[in-house]
Amino acid sequence: MRLSNSFSGALRTFAYFMASGSHNMLKGINYLELYGEEPSAIEQAFAIYTNVIELDEDGNVLNAKYAEKRATQYIRSYCDSSYKVEPPFEDWEVTLYNPPPLQDLI
């Protein structure tokens, strides 16, 4: 089974705006420096994005903007301690799952 084209497009778009420093939900936040200095913050943002995103039975993304919002709320709160995430993150949103094995299974 492969990820859907819809999910692939949503993830690619999120990754582009995160890596380019131009995500509209992070205007005024200098988050690009996190990439070299605080990679765990970026890792957590992508974990939140993928934990929150929902697909229908055909693999179509249902809530790409909400998944982006939750992920960018994390980055904003990481960079600005006065920013309050509302609603607060739930455990399932911030869970980091195990990485894949060092060698492919196929």
C-alpha positions as CSV (number, residue, x, y, z in Angstrom):
1,M,0.0,0.0,0.0
2,R,1.2,3.5,-0.8
3,L,0.3,6.8,0.6
4,S,-2.4,8.6,-1.5
5,N,-1.6,11.4,-3.9
6,S,-3.7,13.7,-1.8
7,F,-1.6,13.0,1.3
8,S,1.6,13.3,-0.7
9,G,0.6,16.7,-2.0
10,A,-0.5,17.9,1.4
11,L,2.8,16.8,3.0
12,R,4.9,18.2,0.2
13,T,3.2,21.6,0.4
14,F,3.6,21.7,4.2
15,A,7.2,20.8,3.9
16,Y,7.9,23.4,1.3
17,F,6.4,26.3,3.3
18,M,8.1,25.1,6.5
19,A,11.5,24.8,4.7
20,S,11.2,28.1,2.8
21,G,10.4,30.2,5.9
22,S,7.2,31.4,4.3
23,H,4.5,29.6,6.1
24,N,1.6,32.1,6.5
25,M,0.8,30.8,10.0
26,L,4.3,31.7,11.2
27,K,4.6,35.3,9.9
28,G,7.0,37.2,12.1
29,I,8.5,34.1,13.7
30,N,12.1,33.4,12.8
31,Y,11.8,29.6,12.7
32,L,14.3,28.7,10.0
33,E,17.2,28.8,12.4
34,L,15.6,25.8,14.1
35,Y,16.6,23.6,11.2
36,G,20.3,23.6,12.0
37,E,20.2,24.4,15.7
38,E,17.0,22.7,17.1
39,P,16.1,19.8,14.7
40,S,14.0,18.1,17.4
41,A,11.5,21.1,17.2
42,I,11.1,20.5,13.5
43,E,10.8,16.8,14.1
44,Q,8.0,17.4,16.6
45,A,6.2,19.8,14.2
46,F,6.1,17.1,11.5
47,A,5.0,14.5,14.0
48,I,2.1,16.7,15.1
49,Y,1.2,17.3,11.4
50,T,1.1,13.6,10.6
51,N,-0.6,12.6,13.8
52,V,-3.4,15.1,13.3
53,I,-4.0,14.8,9.5
54,E,-7.1,12.7,8.6
55,L,-7.9,10.9,5.4
56,D,-11.1,9.5,4.1
57,E,-11.5,5.9,2.9
58,D,-10.2,6.9,-0.5
59,G,-7.1,8.5,0.9
60,N,-8.2,12.1,0.4
61,V,-7.0,14.5,3.0
62,L,-9.8,16.0,5.0
63,N,-8.1,18.5,7.3
64,A,-4.8,19.7,5.9
65,K,-5.1,23.2,7.1
66,Y,-6.0,22.1,10.7
67,A,-3.0,19.8,10.7
68,E,-0.8,22.7,9.6
69,K,-2.4,24.9,12.3
70,R,-1.6,22.4,15.0
71,A,2.0,21.9,13.8
72,T,2.7,25.6,13.4
73,Q,1.2,26.3,16.8
74,Y,3.9,24.1,18.2
75,I,6.7,26.0,16.4
76,R,5.2,29.3,17.4
77,S,5.1,28.2,21.1
78,Y,8.6,26.9,20.8
79,C,9.9,30.2,19.5
80,D,7.7,32.5,21.6
81,S,7.2,31.4,25.2
82,S,4.4,33.9,25.6
83,Y,2.3,32.2,22.9
84,K,-0.4,29.9,24.4
85,V,-1.5,26.9,22.3
86,E,-5.3,26.6,22.3
87,P,-6.6,24.1,22.8
88,P,-3.6,22.5,24.5
89,F,-2.0,19.6,22.8
90,E,-3.3,16.2,23.6
91,D,-0.9,13.3,24.1
92,W,-1.9,11.6,20.9
93,E,-1.0,14.7,18.9
94,V,2.6,15.0,20.1
95,T,3.5,11.3,20.2
96,L,6.7,10.4,18.5
97,Y,6.6,6.9,17.0
98,N,9.5,4.6,16.5
99,P,11.6,5.2,13.4
100,P,11.7,2.5,10.6
101,P,14.4,-0.2,10.7
102,L,17.8,0.7,9.4
103,Q,17.2,-1.6,6.4
104,D,14.2,-1.7,4.1
105,L,11.9,-4.7,4.6
106,I,11.5,-5.2,0.8
